[in-house]
């Protein structure tokens, strides 16, 4: 310069970038990218000493069980489902083939029945069973109509149940179980005794030979005890049994109600029932005590009162009347008087000696005859 001073270097403007060393020309600056505010805030540097906030984990509300992903969304679940479907189809196809094969064999001569085996029972012979069965000609072991054969067999009232055993290739065995005898019933008209079977079904008359000096009741009782069944006597002449039919008698149904509802303690002591009418049903115990029961009502109460009287006066009774369980009556062996109790307690309440003496003769006769009505009237009971 003219003044002799050295020229000063001009500083670059603030913010300007110098070109890199060795470059021929300055590098063009890249366009800046805009950053979302939220991103800039999240990526902004933190002051020293502060920690970055941790991400919050979403937790279910208290008491709520987190739901698991269904099995269909788990890996391999589709394969399991496909395999199950394939297995189901295979099983269905196998069953269909088996059914078709069974139907084909049922209507072909294969396994045609040529032999019928039977076993005789106490009252039915082998020949009778085979004749009653009437197995249709051409039946096979696969298409035998068991229901029809069973209906044929039950035309004999002794037949209780029937089972079938197949012996391939051509034999069926028919097994008959006899209907159990429930009681021997003595009809009041003539010396006729019938077998009464389980289910209250008439079976057939019993063959009991009665001599001139014999009592049908005594012979029937002996036969019933030998067979281990109940004896029912004095059945009205209006009842006409029909073999194979169900009992349709109010009085016999009443006896059945007593037998079904009495407990073992009382029923085990009864050897016979008297069934002259519904209101005069009675029974005789092994000890010889005669019991007037009346119509089949309040059976549990009657049983409870009877049990208490029998226990209290064991070995001293000849007659007990429980037609009205709240006013029972009974007769002792060593007395002609009938004493009346108070019901379930069995406590003696009738102690009027004069009343007992006035009725002692009638009471004695009723004890010998077992007439429940006479005994009740003698005690002053309206039974």
MIDRENMAR-674525 format. One record per residue (C-alpha): residue in one letter; x, y, z. Coordinates in Angstrom, 1 decimal, padded with zeros to 4 digits. Each point is the difference from the previous one (the first is absolute). Layout:
N
+------+--------+--------+--------+
: rest :     px :     py :     pz :
+------+--------+--------+--------+
:    A :      X :      Y :      Z :
...
+------+--------+--------+--------+
This chain:
383
+------+--------+--------+--------+
: rest :     px :     py :     pz :
+------+--------+--------+--------+
:    X :  000.0 :  000.0 :  000.0 :
:    X :  001.0 :  003.6 : -000.4 :
:    X :  000.2 :  000.7 :  003.6 :
:    X :  002.3 : -002.9 :  000.7 :
:    X : -002.5 : -001.9 :  002.2 :
:    X : -000.6 : -003.7 : -000.5 :
:    X : -003.4 : -000.9 : -001.2 :
:    X : -002.1 : -001.6 :  002.7 :
:    X : -001.8 : -003.3 : -000.6 :
:    X : -003.8 :  000.3 : -000.1 :
:    X : -001.7 : -002.5 :  002.2 :
:    X : -002.7 : -002.3 : -001.4 :
:    X : -003.5 :  000.8 :  000.8 :
:    X : -001.4 : -001.7 :  003.1 :
:    X : -001.7 : -003.3 : -000.8 :
:    X :  001.7 : -000.4 : -003.4 :
:    X :  001.8 : -003.3 : -000.6 :
:    X :  003.4 : -000.1 : -001.4 :
:    X :  000.7 : -002.3 : -002.9 :
:    X :  001.9 : -003.1 :  000.9 :
:    X :  003.7 :  000.0 : -000.7 :
:    X :  000.8 : -001.2 : -003.4 :
:    X : -003.4 :  000.3 : -001.4 :
:    X : -000.4 :  001.6 : -003.3 :
:    X : -003.2 :  001.7 :  000.8 :
:    X : -002.1 :  000.2 :  003.1 :
:    X : -002.4 : -003.0 :  000.6 :
:    X : -003.6 :  000.7 : -000.5 :
:    X : -001.8 : -000.2 :  003.3 :
:    X : -002.7 : -002.8 :  000.3 :
:    X : -003.5 :  001.2 :  000.6 :
:    X : -001.0 : -000.3 :  003.6 :
:    X : -002.8 : -002.4 :  000.9 :
:    X : -002.7 :  001.1 :  002.1 :
:    X : -000.5 : -002.0 :  003.3 :
:    X : -003.3 : -000.3 :  001.7 :
:    X : -000.2 :  001.9 :  003.2 :
:    X : -000.6 : -003.1 :  002.0 :
:    X :  003.0 : -001.6 : -001.5 :
:    X :  002.2 :  002.9 :  000.6 :
:    X : -001.1 :  000.2 :  003.6 :
:    X :  000.6 : -003.8 :  000.5 :
:    X :  003.4 :  000.2 : -001.6 :
:    X :  001.1 :  003.2 :  001.6 :
:    X :  003.0 : -000.4 :  002.2 :
:    X : -000.7 : -000.1 :  003.7 :
:    X :  001.8 :  002.1 :  002.5 :
:    X :  002.6 : -001.8 :  002.0 :
:    X : -001.2 : -001.7 :  003.1 :
:    X : -003.5 : -000.8 : -001.3 :
:    X : -001.2 : -003.4 : -001.1 :
:    X : -002.0 : -000.9 : -003.1 :
:    X : -003.7 : -000.9 :  001.0 :
:    X : -000.7 : -003.7 : -000.2 :
:    X : -002.8 : -001.3 : -002.2 :
:    X : -003.1 : -000.9 :  001.9 :
:    X : -001.3 : -003.6 : -000.2 :
:    X : -003.7 : -000.4 : -000.5 :
:    X : -001.3 : -002.1 :  002.9 :
:    X : -003.6 : -001.4 :  000.3 :
:    X : -002.2 :  001.6 :  002.7 :
:    X :  000.0 : -001.7 :  003.4 :
:    X : -002.0 : -003.3 :  000.0 :
:    X :  000.0 : -000.3 : -003.8 :
:    X :  001.7 : -003.1 : -001.4 :
:    X :  002.1 :  000.7 : -003.1 :
:    X : -001.4 : -001.8 : -003.0 :
:    X :  002.1 : -002.5 : -001.8 :
:    X :  000.1 : -000.4 : -003.7 :
:    X : -002.4 : -002.6 : -001.3 :
:    X :  001.5 : -003.3 : -001.1 :
:    X : -001.0 :  000.8 : -003.6 :
:    X :  002.5 :  002.8 :  000.0 :
:    X :  002.9 : -002.1 :  001.4 :
:    X :  002.5 : -001.6 : -002.4 :
:    X : -001.1 : -003.4 : -001.1 :
:    X : -003.6 :  000.2 :  001.1 :
:    X : -001.3 : -000.2 : -003.6 :
:    X :  001.9 : -003.3 : -000.4 :
:    X : -001.6 : -001.5 :  003.1 :
:    X : -003.5 :  001.1 : -001.2 :
:    X :  000.6 : -001.5 : -003.4 :
:    X :  001.2 : -003.3 :  001.5 :
:    X : -003.1 : -000.2 :  002.2 :
:    X : -002.3 :  000.6 : -003.0 :
:    X :  001.8 : -002.7 : -001.9 :
:    X : -000.2 : -002.5 :  002.9 :
:    X : -003.7 :  000.7 :  000.4 :
:    X : -000.7 : -000.7 : -003.7 :
:    X :  002.0 : -003.2 :  000.2 :
:    X : -002.0 : -001.3 :  003.0 :
:    X : -003.3 :  001.0 : -001.6 :
:    X :  000.9 : -001.8 : -003.1 :
:    X :  001.0 : -003.1 :  001.9 :
:    X : -003.3 :  000.0 :  001.9 :
:    X : -002.0 :  000.4 : -003.2 :
:    X :  001.8 : -002.9 : -001.6 :
:    X : -000.7 : -002.2 :  003.1 :
:    X : -003.7 :  001.0 :  000.0 :
:    X : -000.4 : -000.8 : -003.7 :
:    X :  001.8 : -003.3 :  000.6 :
:    X : -002.3 : -000.9 :  002.9 :
:    X : -003.1 :  000.9 : -002.0 :
:    X :  001.2 : -002.1 : -002.9 :
:    X :  000.7 : -003.0 :  002.2 :
:    X : -003.4 :  000.4 :  001.8 :
:    X : -001.9 : -000.6 : -003.1 :
:    X :  002.1 : -002.8 : -001.5 :
:    X : -000.1 : -003.7 :  000.9 :
:    X :  003.2 :  000.4 :  002.0 :
:    X : -000.5 : -000.9 :  003.7 :
:    X : -003.5 : -001.4 : -000.6 :
:    X : -001.4 : -001.5 :  003.3 :
:    X : -000.3 : -003.8 : -000.3 :
:    X :  000.2 : -000.9 :  003.7 :
:    X : -002.0 :  001.4 :  003.0 :
:    X :  001.3 : -001.0 :  003.4 :
:    X : -002.1 :  000.4 :  003.2 :
:    X :  000.3 : -000.9 :  003.7 :
:    X : -003.0 : -001.2 :  002.0 :
:    X : -001.2 :  001.9 :  003.0 :
:    X : -001.9 : -001.2 :  003.0 :
:    X : -003.4 :  000.4 : -001.7 :
:    X :  000.9 :  000.2 : -003.7 :
:    X :  001.5 : -002.8 : -002.0 :
:    X :  002.6 :  000.4 : -002.8 :
:    X : -002.5 : -001.1 : -002.6 :
:    X : -002.6 :  002.6 :  001.2 :
:    X :  002.6 :  002.8 : -000.2 :
:    X :  001.0 : -001.0 : -003.5 :
:    X : -003.6 : -000.3 : -001.1 :
:    X : -001.0 :  003.3 :  001.5 :
:    X :  003.0 :  001.9 : -001.4 :
:    X : -001.0 : -000.6 : -003.6 :
:    X :  003.3 :  001.2 : -001.5 :
:    X : -001.0 :  001.1 : -003.6 :
:    X :  001.4 : -002.3 : -002.7 :
:    X :  002.9 :  001.5 : -001.8 :
:    X :  001.0 :  002.3 :  002.9 :
:    X :  003.8 :  000.5 :  000.4 :
:    X :  002.1 :  000.7 :  003.1 :
:    X :  000.2 :  003.6 : -001.2 :
:    X : -003.7 :  000.8 : -000.7 :
:    X : -001.8 : -002.0 :  002.6 :
:    X : -003.0 :  001.9 :  001.3 :
:    X :  000.5 : -000.4 :  003.7 :
:    X : -002.9 :  002.2 :  001.0 :
:    X : -002.5 : -002.2 : -002.0 :
:    X :  001.5 : -003.2 :  001.4 :
:    X : -000.2 :  001.4 :  003.6 :
:    X : -003.7 :  000.9 : -000.5 :
:    X : -000.7 : -003.5 : -001.2 :
:    X :  001.7 : -001.5 :  003.1 :
:    X : -001.8 :  002.3 :  002.4 :
:    X : -003.3 : -001.5 : -001.0 :
:    X :  001.0 : -002.5 :  002.8 :
:    X : -000.5 :  002.0 :  003.2 :
:    X :  002.9 : -001.8 :  001.6 :
:    X :  002.4 :  001.7 : -002.4 :
:    X :  001.6 :  003.0 :  001.8 :
:    X :  002.9 :  001.1 : -002.2 :
:    X :  001.8 : -001.4 : -003.1 :
:    X :  003.6 :  000.3 : -001.1 :
:    X :  001.7 : -001.2 : -003.2 :
:    X :  003.4 : -001.5 : -000.6 :
:    X :  001.4 : -000.4 : -003.6 :
:    X :  002.3 : -002.8 : -000.9 :
:    X :  001.4 :  000.5 : -003.5 :
:    X : -000.5 : -001.0 : -002.6 :
:    X : -003.6 : -001.3 :  000.4 :
:    X : -001.2 : -000.5 :  003.6 :
:    X : -002.0 :  002.2 :  002.4 :
:    X : -000.5 : -000.8 :  003.7 :
:    X : -003.1 :  001.3 :  001.7 :
:    X :  000.3 :  000.4 :  003.8 :
:    X : -003.3 :  000.5 :  001.9 :
:    X : -000.1 :  001.3 :  003.6 :
:    X : -003.3 : -000.9 :  001.7 :
:    X : -002.2 :  002.5 :  001.6 :
:    X :  000.4 : -000.1 :  003.8 :
:    X : -003.0 : -001.0 :  002.1 :
:    X : -001.0 :  002.9 :  002.3 :
:    X : -002.9 : -001.7 :  001.9 :
:    X : -002.4 : -002.8 :  000.1 :
:    X : -003.6 :  001.3 : -000.1 :
:    X : -002.9 : -002.0 :  001.4 :
:    X : -003.3 :  000.9 : -001.7 :
:    X : -003.0 :  000.0 :  002.3 :
:    X : -002.1 : -001.8 : -002.6 :
:    X :  001.0 : -003.7 :  000.1 :
:    X :  003.3 : -001.6 :  000.8 :
:    X :  001.9 :  002.0 : -002.7 :
:    X :  003.5 :  001.3 :  000.5 :
:    X :  001.9 :  002.2 : -002.5 :
:    X :  003.6 :  001.0 : -000.5 :
:    X :  000.4 :  003.7 :  000.0 :
:    X :  003.3 :  001.0 : -001.6 :
:    X :  002.3 :  003.1 :  000.2 :
:    X : -001.5 :  003.0 : -001.6 :
:    X : -003.4 : -001.0 :  001.4 :
:    X : -000.7 : -002.4 : -002.9 :
:    X : -002.1 : -003.1 :  000.3 :
:    X :  001.9 : -003.1 : -001.1 :
:    X : -002.1 : -003.1 :  000.4 :
:    X : -001.9 : -002.1 :  002.5 :
:    X :  002.0 : -001.9 :  002.5 :
:    X : -000.6 : -003.8 :  000.3 :
:    X : -000.8 : -000.5 :  003.6 :
:    X : -001.9 : -003.2 :  000.9 :
:    X : -002.6 :  000.6 :  002.7 :
:    X : -001.3 : -003.0 :  002.0 :
:    X : -003.4 : -000.1 :  001.8 :
:    X :  001.5 :  000.9 :  003.3 :
:    X :  002.6 :  002.4 : -001.3 :
:    X : -000.1 :  003.8 :  000.2 :
:    X :  000.9 :  001.8 : -003.3 :
:    X :  001.5 :  002.9 :  002.0 :
:    X :  002.2 : -002.4 :  002.0 :
:    X :  001.2 : -001.8 : -003.1 :
:    X :  000.5 :  003.2 : -001.9 :
:    X :  002.0 :  001.5 :  002.9 :
:    X :  002.2 : -003.1 :  000.1 :
:    X :  000.6 :  000.3 : -003.8 :
:    X :  000.7 :  003.7 :  000.3 :
:    X :  002.6 : -000.5 :  002.8 :
:    X :  001.6 : -002.8 : -002.0 :
:    X :  000.4 :  002.3 : -003.0 :
:    X :  001.0 :  002.9 :  002.2 :
:    X : -002.8 :  002.3 : -001.2 :
:    X : -002.9 :  001.9 :  001.6 :
:    X : -003.5 : -001.5 :  000.5 :
:    X : -003.1 :  002.1 : -000.7 :
:    X : -003.4 : -001.3 :  001.1 :
:    X : -003.7 :  000.9 :  000.0 :
:    X :  000.2 :  001.7 : -003.5 :
:    X : -003.5 :  001.0 : -001.1 :
:    X : -001.8 : -002.4 : -002.5 :
:    X : -000.5 :  003.0 : -002.3 :
:    X :  003.7 : -000.2 : -001.0 :
:    X :  000.5 : -002.3 : -003.0 :
:    X :  003.7 : -000.6 : -000.8 :
:    X :  001.2 : -000.3 : -003.6 :
:    X :  003.4 : -001.5 : -000.7 :
:    X :  002.4 :  002.6 : -001.3 :
:    X : -002.2 :  003.0 :  001.0 :
:    X :  000.9 :  002.7 :  002.5 :
:    X : -002.0 :  000.0 :  003.2 :
:    X : -002.8 :  002.5 : -000.2 :
:    X : -001.3 : -000.2 :  003.6 :
:    X : -000.1 :  002.9 :  002.5 :
:    X :  000.4 : -002.3 :  003.0 :
:    X :  002.9 : -001.9 : -001.5 :
:    X :  001.7 :  003.2 : -001.0 :
:    X : -000.5 :  001.1 :  003.6 :
:    X :  001.8 : -003.1 :  001.2 :
:    X :  002.8 :  000.8 : -002.4 :
:    X :  000.3 :  003.5 :  001.4 :
:    X :  000.5 : -001.4 :  003.5 :
:    X :  002.6 : -002.4 : -001.2 :
:    X :  001.9 :  002.6 : -001.9 :
:    X :  000.0 :  002.6 :  002.8 :
:    X :  000.5 : -002.1 :  003.1 :
:    X :  003.6 : -000.1 :  001.2 :
:    X :  001.9 : -003.2 :  000.5 :
:    X : -000.6 :  000.0 :  003.8 :
:    X : -003.8 : -000.5 : -000.5 :
:    X : -000.2 : -001.7 : -003.4 :
:    X :  002.4 : -002.7 :  001.1 :
:    X : -002.5 : -001.0 :  002.7 :
:    X : -003.1 : -000.3 : -002.3 :
:    X : -000.9 : -003.4 : -001.3 :
:    X : -003.4 :  000.8 : -001.6 :
:    X : -002.4 :  002.8 : -000.9 :
:    X : -003.8 : -000.1 :  000.2 :
:    X : -001.6 :  002.0 : -002.9 :
:    X : -003.8 : -000.3 :  000.5 :
:    X : -000.4 :  003.7 : -000.9 :
:    X :  002.0 :  003.2 : -000.2 :
:    X : -001.2 :  001.2 :  003.4 :
:    X :  000.7 : -003.3 :  001.8 :
:    X :  003.5 : -000.9 : -001.2 :
:    X :  001.9 : -001.8 :  002.7 :
:    X :  003.0 : -002.2 :  000.5 :
:    X :  001.2 : -002.9 :  002.2 :
:    X :  003.5 :  000.0 :  001.5 :
:    X :  002.3 : -003.0 :  000.6 :
:    X : -000.8 :  000.3 :  003.7 :
:    X : -003.7 : -000.5 : -000.7 :
:    X : -000.9 :  003.6 :  000.7 :
:    X : -002.8 :  001.2 : -002.2 :
:    X :  000.2 :  003.7 : -001.2 :
:    X : -002.8 :  002.1 : -001.4 :
:    X :  001.5 :  002.5 : -002.4 :
:    X : -003.0 :  001.4 : -001.9 :
:    X :  000.2 :  001.9 : -003.2 :
:    X :  003.6 :  000.8 : -001.4 :
:    X :  000.3 :  003.5 :  001.4 :
:    X :  002.4 :  001.4 :  002.6 :
:    X :  002.1 : -003.1 : -000.4 :
:    X :  003.2 :  001.3 :  001.5 :
:    X : -001.9 :  001.2 :  003.1 :
:    X : -001.8 : -003.3 :  000.4 :
:    X :  003.3 : -001.8 : -000.3 :
:    X :  001.7 :  002.2 :  002.7 :
:    X : -002.9 : -000.6 :  002.4 :
:    X : -000.1 : -003.7 : -000.6 :
:    X :  003.7 : -000.4 :  000.5 :
:    X : -000.1 :  001.8 :  003.4 :
:    X : -002.9 : -002.1 :  001.2 :
:    X :  001.7 : -003.2 : -001.1 :
:    X :  003.2 :  001.0 :  001.8 :
:    X : -001.7 :  001.1 :  003.2 :
:    X : -002.3 : -003.1 :  000.4 :
:    X :  002.3 : -002.5 : -001.7 :
:    X : -001.4 : -003.5 :  000.5 :
:    X : -003.2 :  001.2 :  001.7 :
:    X : -002.1 :  001.1 : -003.0 :
:    X : -002.7 : -001.8 : -001.9 :
:    X : -001.5 :  002.9 : -002.0 :
:    X :  000.9 :  003.5 : -001.0 :
:    X : -002.1 :  002.6 : -001.8 :
:    X :  001.7 :  002.9 : -001.7 :
:    X : -002.7 :  001.1 : -002.5 :
:    X :  000.1 :  003.4 :  001.7 :
:    X :  003.7 :  000.4 :  001.0 :
:    X : -000.8 :  002.8 :  002.5 :
:    X : -002.4 : -002.4 :  001.9 :
:    X :  001.5 : -003.5 : -000.2 :
:    X : -001.5 : -002.9 :  001.9 :
:    X :  001.5 : -003.3 :  001.1 :
:    X : -000.8 : -003.2 :  002.0 :
:    X :  002.3 : -001.7 :  002.4 :
:    X :  000.3 : -003.8 :  000.5 :
:    X : -000.8 :  000.0 :  003.7 :
:    X : -002.9 :  002.4 : -000.1 :
:    X : -003.5 :  000.2 : -001.6 :
:    X :  000.1 :  003.7 : -000.1 :
:    X :  001.0 :  002.2 : -002.9 :
:    X :  002.3 :  002.9 :  000.9 :
:    X :  000.2 :  003.1 : -002.1 :
:    X :  003.2 :  002.0 : -000.5 :
:    X :  000.7 :  003.6 : -000.8 :
:    X :  001.7 : -000.5 : -003.3 :
:    X :  003.7 :  000.2 : -000.7 :
:    X :  000.9 : -000.1 :  003.7 :
:    X : -001.8 : -003.3 :  000.6 :
:    X : -000.9 :  001.2 :  003.5 :
:    X : -003.1 : -001.6 :  001.5 :
:    X : -002.9 :  002.5 :  000.2 :
:    X : -003.1 : -002.0 :  000.5 :
:    X :  000.0 : -001.3 :  003.6 :
:    X : -003.8 : -000.1 :  000.6 :
:    X : -000.4 : -003.4 :  001.5 :
:    X : -003.8 :  000.1 : -000.1 :
:    X :  000.0 :  000.7 : -003.8 :
:    X :  002.5 : -002.8 : -000.5 :
:    X : -002.0 : -002.5 :  002.0 :
:    X : -003.1 :  000.8 : -001.9 :
:    X :  001.7 : -000.8 : -003.3 :
:    X :  002.2 : -002.9 :  001.1 :
:    X : -002.1 : -002.8 : -001.5 :
:    X : -000.2 :  001.7 : -003.4 :
:    X :  003.7 :  000.7 :  000.1 :
:    X :  000.9 : -003.6 :  000.7 :
:    X : -002.1 : -001.2 : -002.9 :
:    X :  001.6 :  002.5 : -002.4 :
:    X :  003.5 : -001.0 :  001.1 :
:    X : -000.8 : -003.6 : -001.0 :
:    X : -001.6 :  000.9 : -003.3 :
:    X :  002.4 :  002.8 : -001.0 :
:    X : -002.9 :  002.3 : -000.9 :
:    X :  001.5 :  003.4 :  000.1 :
:    X : -003.4 :  001.9 :  000.0 :
:    X : -001.2 : -002.0 :  003.1 :
:    X :  003.2 :  000.7 :  001.9 :
:    X : -000.2 :  003.7 : -000.8 :
:    X : -003.6 :  000.3 :  001.1 :
:    X :  000.8 : -001.9 :  003.2 :
:    X :  002.7 :  002.6 :  000.9 :
:    X : -002.3 :  002.9 : -000.8 :
:    X :  002.1 :  001.0 : -003.1 :
:    X : -001.7 :  001.1 : -003.1 :
:    X :  002.3 : -001.8 : -002.4 :
+------+--------+--------+--------+
